[in-house]
């Protein structure tokens, strides 16, 4: 019997994204699945209920959408009680925040729900098209530069006019992962003079390839390669001190600083101190993309724009969600690519084998138990 897939309307505050679009609904229907979309699910991304109907889905309330569902698609983790109408052993796929609320994951297990966390898909070549962290970080890096430009009271490019020359804005990107690389590229396209730093030596060539200036600690070794999943690992105390001294000298000359540094399962590392902010010119802007994980910038407040020493510190939550239509389109394709990769044509549904590297990385619960190795080690 073909799988019944339910697309949930997000109930979390300020979450405009949706886990399926008419494009992905149509492709899932073509595979043989039955799609049910909760009314209003796409409203935040500019998608009308009628668009889902035209793509082949039914649209109804939460109870009707979940009833008999074999697969549940979400962005944020839904309340366990709100999805009880699904079939026994239903698979919930979404960004389930497993490191943030173990109690919720235990609750899914107790309810007999199999859960698969999109943010824990291994960063391997075969899974690139499914990697929601990369797709969303790309948009976050782009939007961070636009947010900085909106709060910066000057132009980005150098402008030569009859009345005089306006110098280019100086942008410093701290953390050169997916978001950082996109921030560099976007700031360069806007005409800024860009520099960047990271603890991973391998990123130097990436920075140069985008036309930016690498700022690296030379006397003390940082991290030669990358940590687990392509992220940076924790730095040594000696490196932290050397980096702080280098950054302090550099940051005082910057107009805009964008921080993107995250370490999986740990609070975001502190990169910019209050004392360093005090050296920046009044009217400068700091954008902290790690604010929801504790923040890279001292004094950053999640969900707010605050001012310290005349410098604006931008701490918007859910930055990809500020580009909801594009973020939803990319996230929905990540899920489609996951389902398609494991689709069993004869059964009319995906089959997720235990011995597959992608499945082992992202599966959290199954058969009433927490089965993910990372969670079991905590």
Residue pairs with C-beta under 8 A, 6 or more apart in sequence:
1 348
2 32
2 33
2 34
2 348
2 349
3 32
3 33
3 34
3 70
3 71
3 348
3 349
3 350
4 33
4 34
4 36
4 68
4 69
4 70
4 71
4 87
5 20
5 28
5 33
5 34
5 35
5 36
5 69
5 70
5 71
5 72
5 73
6 36
6 37
6 38
6 65
6 66
6 69
6 71
6 72
6 73
6 86
7 18
7 19
7 20
7 25
7 35
7 36
7 37
7 38
7 41
7 52
7 57
7 65
7 73
8 19
8 38
8 41
8 62
8 65
8 66
8 72
8 73
8 74
8 78
8 83
9 18
9 38
9 39
9 40
9 41
9 62
10 16
10 17
10 18
10 41
10 44
10 74
10 75
10 76
11 76
11 78
11 79
11 82
12 75
12 76
14 317
14 318
14 321
15 44
15 75
15 76
15 318
15 321
16 43
16 44
16 45
16 321
16 324
16 328
17 44
17 45
17 75
17 320
17 321
17 324
17 327
17 328
17 331
18 41
18 42
18 44
18 45
18 47
18 75
18 328
18 332
19 41
19 73
19 74
19 75
19 93
19 94
19 328
19 331
19 332
19 335
20 28
20 35
20 37
20 41
20 73
20 332
20 335
20 336
21 42
21 45
21 47
21 328
21 329
21 332
22 47
22 51
22 52
22 54
22 55
23 55
23 329
23 332
23 333
24 332
24 333
24 335
24 336
25 35
25 37
25 52
25 55
25 56
25 57
26 55
26 56
27 336
27 340
28 35
28 336
28 339
29 35
29 55
29 56
29 57
31 339
31 340
31 343
31 345
31 348
32 345
32 348
33 71
33 348
33 349
35 52
35 55
35 56
35 57
35 58
36 57
36 58
36 59
36 60
36 64
36 65
36 69
37 49
37 52
37 57
37 58
37 59
37 65
38 59
38 60
38 61
38 62
38 65
39 49
39 59
39 60
39 61
40 49
41 47
41 52
42 48
42 49
42 51
42 52
42 328
44 321
44 324
45 324
45 325
45 327
45 328
45 329
46 324
46 325
47 325
47 328
49 59
52 59
53 59
58 64
62 82
63 85
66 72
66 82
66 83
66 84
66 85
66 86
67 85
67 86
68 85
68 86
68 87
69 83
69 85
69 86
69 87
69 90
70 86
70 87
70 90
70 91
70 349
71 90
71 91
71 92
71 93
71 339
71 349
71 350
72 78
72 83
72 86
72 90
72 91
72 92
72 93
72 94
73 93
73 94
73 335
74 92
74 93
74 94
74 95
75 94
75 95
75 331
76 94
76 95
76 97
77 94
77 95
77 96
77 97
77 101
77 104
78 92
78 94
80 104
80 107
80 108
80 111
80 113
83 90
83 92
83 113
84 111
86 113
88 112
89 112
89 113
89 114
89 367
90 113
90 114
91 113
91 114
91 115
91 116
91 350
91 352
92 108
92 113
92 114
92 115
92 116
93 115
93 116
93 118
93 335
93 338
94 117
94 118
95 117
95 118
95 119
95 132
96 104
96 105
96 115
96 116
96 117
96 118
96 119
96 364
97 104
97 117
97 119
98 105
98 117
98 119
98 120
98 364
98 372
98 374
98 375
99 264
99 265
102 375
102 378
105 115
105 364
105 365
105 370
105 375
106 370
108 115
108 364
108 365
109 115
109 364
109 365
109 368
109 369
109 370
110 368
112 367
112 368
113 365
114 363
114 365
114 366
114 367
115 363
115 364
115 365
116 352
116 359
116 362
116 363
116 364
117 362
117 364
117 372
118 130
118 132
118 331
118 334
118 335
118 338
118 362
119 132
119 133
120 361
120 362
120 364
120 372
120 374
121 127
121 130
121 131
121 132
121 133
121 338
121 358
121 361
121 362
122 229
122 357
122 358
122 361
122 362
123 131
123 133
123 134
123 229
123 230
124 357
124 358
126 357
126 358
127 358
128 134
129 333
129 334
129 337
130 334
130 335
130 337
130 338
130 341
130 358
131 334
132 330
132 331
132 334
132 335
133 178
134 178
135 327
135 330
135 331
135 333
135 334
136 320
136 327
136 330
136 331
137 177
137 178
137 179
137 182
137 260
137 320
138 178
138 179
138 182
138 330
139 182
139 319
139 320
139 323
139 326
139 327
139 330
140 179
140 182
140 260
140 289
140 319
140 320
141 178
141 179
141 180
141 181
141 182
141 183
141 186
141 258
141 260
141 289
142 182
142 183
142 186
142 323
143 319
143 320
143 322
143 323
144 179
144 183
144 258
144 260
144 287
144 289
144 319
145 171
145 183
145 186
145 187
145 190
145 258
145 287
146 186
147 287
147 314
147 316
147 319
147 322
148 171
148 256
148 258
148 285
148 287
148 314
149 156
149 190
151 285
151 305
151 312
151 314
152 169
152 255
152 256
152 283
152 284
152 285
153 283
154 166
154 169
154 255
154 283
155 166
155 169
155 191
156 168
156 169
156 187
156 190
156 191
156 192
157 168
157 169
157 190
157 191
157 192
158 165
158 166
158 167
158 168
158 191
159 165
159 166
160 166
168 191
168 192
168 193
169 187
169 191
169 192
169 193
169 255
169 256
170 192
170 193
170 194
170 195
170 253
170 254
170 255
170 256
171 183
171 187
171 192
171 193
171 194
171 195
171 254
171 255
171 256
171 257
171 258
172 194
172 195
172 196
172 197
172 215
172 250
172 251
172 254
172 256
172 257
172 258
173 180
173 183
173 184
173 187
173 194
173 195
173 196
173 197
173 212
173 257
173 258
173 260
174 180
174 196
174 197
174 198
174 247
174 257
174 258
174 259
174 260
174 261
174 271
174 272
174 296
175 197
175 198
175 232
175 259
175 260
175 261
175 262
175 271
175 290
175 296
176 184
176 196
176 197
176 198
176 200
176 203
176 206
176 207
176 260
177 198
177 230
177 231
177 232
177 260
177 262
179 260
179 289
180 196
180 198
180 258
180 260
181 206
181 210
183 258
183 260
184 194
184 196
184 207
184 210
184 212
185 210
187 194
187 256
187 258
188 194
188 210
188 211
188 212
192 256
194 210
194 211
194 212
194 213
195 212
195 213
195 214
195 215
195 250
195 254
196 203
196 207
196 212
196 213
196 214
196 215
197 214
197 215
197 216
197 243
197 246
197 247
198 207
198 216
198 232
199 222
199 223
199 232
199 235
199 239
199 243
200 222
200 223
200 224
200 225
200 226
200 232
201 216
201 222
201 223
201 224
201 225
202 224
202 225
202 226
203 214
204 214
204 216
207 213
207 214
208 214
215 246
215 247
215 250
216 222
216 246
217 239
217 242
217 243
217 246
219 242
220 236
220 238
220 239
220 242
221 236
221 239
222 235
222 236
222 239
222 243
223 232
223 233
223 235
226 232
226 233
227 233
227 263
227 264
228 264
229 264
231 262
231 263
231 264
232 261
232 263
233 263
234 263
234 266
234 269
235 243
235 269
244 273
247 271
247 272
247 276
248 275
248 276
248 279
251 257
251 272
251 276
251 279
251 280
252 276
252 279
252 280
254 280
254 284
255 281
255 283
255 284
255 285
256 284
256 285
256 286
256 287
257 272
257 280
257 284
257 285
257 286
257 287
257 297
258 286
258 287
258 289
259 271
259 272
259 286
259 287
259 288
259 289
259 290
259 296
259 297
260 289
260 290
260 296
261 268
261 269
261 271
261 290
261 296
262 268
262 290
262 293
263 269
265 374
267 293
267 294
268 290
268 291
268 293
268 294
268 295
268 296
269 296
270 295
270 296
270 297
270 298
271 296
271 297
272 286
272 296
272 297
272 298
273 298
274 298
274 299
274 308
274 309
277 286
277 297
277 298
277 299
277 308
277 309
277 311
277 313
278 308
278 309
280 286
280 309
280 311
281 310
282 309
282 310
282 311
283 310
283 311
284 310
284 311
284 312
285 311
285 312
285 313
285 314
286 297
286 300
286 311
286 312
286 313
286 314
287 314
288 295
288 296
288 297
288 300
288 313
288 314
288 315
289 296
289 319
290 296
291 297
291 300
291 301
291 302
291 315
291 316
291 317
292 302
292 317
292 318
295 302
295 315
297 313
297 315
299 306
299 308
299 313
300 306
300 313
300 315
301 313
301 315
302 315
302 317
303 315
303 316
303 317
304 315
305 312
305 313
305 314
305 315
305 316
306 312
306 313
306 315
307 313
316 322
320 327
321 327
338 350
338 358
339 350
341 358
342 350
342 351
342 352
342 353
342 356
342 359
343 349
343 350
343 351
344 350
344 351
352 359
352 363
353 359
354 360
360 373
363 371
363 372
364 370
364 371
364 372
364 375
365 371
365 372
370 376
